[in-house]
Amino acid sequence: LNADERRRVAYHEMGHALYEMNIKPEYEATPLASGISLGVHESQSRLWENLVGRSRQFWNRYYPALQKTFPTQLGGTPLDSFYQSINRVTPSLISVEADEVTYNLHIILRYEMEQELLEEKLTVKDAPAAWNKKMESYLGLAPPTDREGILQDVHWSGGGIGYFPTYSLGNILAAQLFETARGSMPNLDADVQSANFAPLLNWLKTNIHQHGKKYPPTQLVQRATGKALSTEPYLRYLK
């Protein structure tokens, strides 16, 4: 992983941890004491990774410190160039390196292949070639090796079949939650720029984290945002 990927992994896993750490203590040792769904869980990780961690407000605050830490690599790079670089939109072979616009194409590819494999419309022997064909169709890229193609991720080798759509659900919900939070906290962008993350974290604690498994995902989203899950906030965010 390069430096930007390590940064995003750290934010991503922190989002998962914050969710689990802030469930009501009285739910401990009960069936309520964990996140309600993988999609909701991924919304927490993707929110901190992308909506906060890629934002201009965040890097207005932290880029000078990053330049000081890596003066040779970044000392001569203006903030605008750095910001554009970490938000660059271009197809990539590796899903964890993907930008936010093309990321979900990787998820669609994997989900379609899982369905085909489970329905025995595709054999494991033919799966690498099918992967490469889909990559060319969706992203215009031809993986030079299986390492950069079908074998790039640990979820399938670890038995995580059917997991990947939770990332797209997480992306969609993260945008809806963040848009709702911004609507109730007019100073949210200024808070991020001043490294005051407590208001956003407290909003997430109140509306998502503390409830654990008390509410089904659809009810939790409705309670938190006043609406059913919708792609509209995510599309607005991408635009």
N, C-alpha and C positions, 0 to 999 in steps of 0.2 A: 504494500500500500504506500502511495505517496503521502506527502504531508496533508494535503487537502482531504484525502480519503480517511486518514487516521483521525483528523478533526471531526469529520462527519460521523464516523463510527462511534467516537466518544460521546457526541451529543445524542446520537440515536439510542445507544444503550442507557445513557443517563435518563432519557425520557421514559424508558421501560421501568427503570429503578424507581424514579419518582412516583410513578403510578402505584407500584407495590408498597412503597414506604409510607404512603399517605392514606391508605385505607384505614377506616376507623379502627382504633385499637380493640374496641369491644367485639369486633368481628373475628379476632384472632382465634384460631382453633375451631372455626366453624366453616361451613361450605361457602360463606360469603367473603372469605378473606383472600380474594385474588381478583385479578381483572376479569371483567364480564365476558370479553371475547377477544380473539386475536386481532380482529379488525380495530376495535377500540384501543387495544394495546398499541398497535402500530400507529394509530393516530397520535399517540403521545410521543412516540419516538420520532416520527416524521415531522411533527410540529416543531420540536426543538432543533432537529437537524436542519430543516429547510426554512421554515417560516421565520425562525429566529436566527439560526446559524448562517444563513446565506444573505441575510438582510443588510441593506445599506446602513441602517441605524447601528447594528451590532458592530460592523467593521469601522464605522466612524469612530467608535470608542476604542476598539482593540487593535486596529491596524498599526498605529505607532508602536505599540508594544511588540507586535510581531516583527516589525521592521528592525527594532532594536535587538531582538533575539536572533534574527537572521539577516544581519546587515549586508553580507555578501550577496545573498540571493534576492533580497527584497529592498535593499537600501535605495536603489535607483528606480524602483517601480512605483509610479503614482497610485494612490488609492483607487482612482477610477479604473485603471488598467487591472488592478488586482480584483476589484469587485466584478468587472466584466468577465474576467477569467473564471472565477468560481461560479458564475452563472451562465457560462457559455453553453449554447445549445448546438450540439452536433452528435450524430449517431455514434455509438460506441459498442464494442464487442462485449464488454463486461458490464453486467447489470448494476453492480454496486458503484461503478464509475459513471453511470448514466446521468444526464441532466434531467430536470424535472419534466420537461416536455416529452422526451422520448422514453422515459423510464417505464411508463405503463405498457409500452409496446413489448418490452421484455417480459412483463407479467402475462400479457395476453398470449404470447408465444408459448410460455411454459404451461399455462393453464390448458391451452388447446392440446398440447402434447400429452399432458396428464390424462385428459379425457380419452384421447385416442389410444393410449397405452392401456388404460383400465378397461376400455370397451373392446380391446384386442383388435382394433383397427390398425394398430402399429405395433411391430415387434421391437424388442430391445435391440436386436441386431441392426435394424434399419433406422433406429432413432437418431444416431449421429447425423446421417445424411438428411433426415427430415428436419432436424434442428437447423442445419446449414441452409437448407432451402427456405425455411421460414425467416431466418435472419436476413437473407438476401431480399425476400419479399417485403418484410416490414421495415428494415433498417438500411437496406442497400449495402450490406457488409457480408463478406465471406470469411468465416473463421479459418485461419491457416492451419490450426490444430484443434483437436477435441479439448485440449486444455483451455483454450480460449473460446471454446464452444460449449458443448453439452456438459462437460465435466468441470465447469468453472465454479460451481456452487456446492455447498455442503448439504443443502436441505434434502435433496433427493437421496444422496448416499446415506443420510441419517434417517431416512424413512419419512421425511416431512412432505408426503404427497398431499396436495390440496392446500398447502400453506400459502402459496404465492399470491392468490387473489387478496389476501388480507393486507398486503402492502398497498394495493390500489384503493381498497376500502379505507385504509388508514390515511392515504393522501387526501382522499375526498373529505373525510371527516375532519382531518386536521385543519383544512382550509375553512370549513364551516365553523368549527370551534373558534379559530383565530379571528375570523370576521365578526363573530358574535362578541367575543371578548373585546375587540377593538371598539365595537359599538357601545359597550358599557363602560369602557375605560378610554376616554378621549386622549389621555396622556400616554397611552401604551407605547407608541413609537419613541417618545421622549424618554420614557422609563428604560426601554431597551438601550437607547443610546447612552444613558447615564449609568448603565449596569445595575439598574434597579429592577431585578427580575421577580421580586416578591409579589407585586400585584398580579402578574400573569400566573405565577405558580399558585397563588392563593385562589385565583379564579378557577383554575383547573382542579385544585383540591376540593373546592366547594361543589363544583358542578360535575366532576368526573371521578376523581381519585377516591374520595372518602366513601363512596357508595359501594365499592367493591362489586359484588355480584347481586346487589339488592334489586336492581332494575334490569330487565332485558335490554339489549342494545338499542332497539328501536325506541323504547320508552326513555332510556337514558338520553339519547340524542334529542328527543322531543323536549324533555325537561330542561336540558342544557341550552338549547338554541331556540326553542319555541317553534321548531319546524321538523318535519321528517328529513331524513338524510337526503341531500340533494347535491348534484354535481355543479350547480351554478356557482357557488362560492369558489370552488376549485378552478373552474374555467376562468372566472374573473381574475383569480390570482395568477394563473399562467399567462393570461393576456397582459 
